[in-house]
C-alpha cells in the first residue's frame, strides 16, 4: 500500500462498482423508465454513491488509503441539477 517516501498510494475508485450500485445504475439507464421524475433520478444516484461510500471508500480509508474522488458532488449538480434545468 505504501508508495514513494513511505506515503500511502492514492485509491481512485471507479463509479458504480458495487453489485447494488450497478443495479441502481441499470435502473437509471433503462430506457423503459421514461416516467422517472428528476428528483427520483437524483436520489437514485445519491443512493448508488452512498452504497459505494459505505462498501468501498470507508473500508479503504480505515485501511489508511488516501481516497481521491473527482466529479462527485459536482457531477450531481451538473447532470441532475443543470441537466434538468433546476439551477441557473
Secondary structure, DSSP 8 states (H G I E B T S, - for coil): -B-GGG-B-EE---TT-SHHHHHHHHHHH-TT-TT--HHHHHHHHHHHHHHHIIIIIHHHHHTT-EE---SSHHHHIIIIIGGGT---
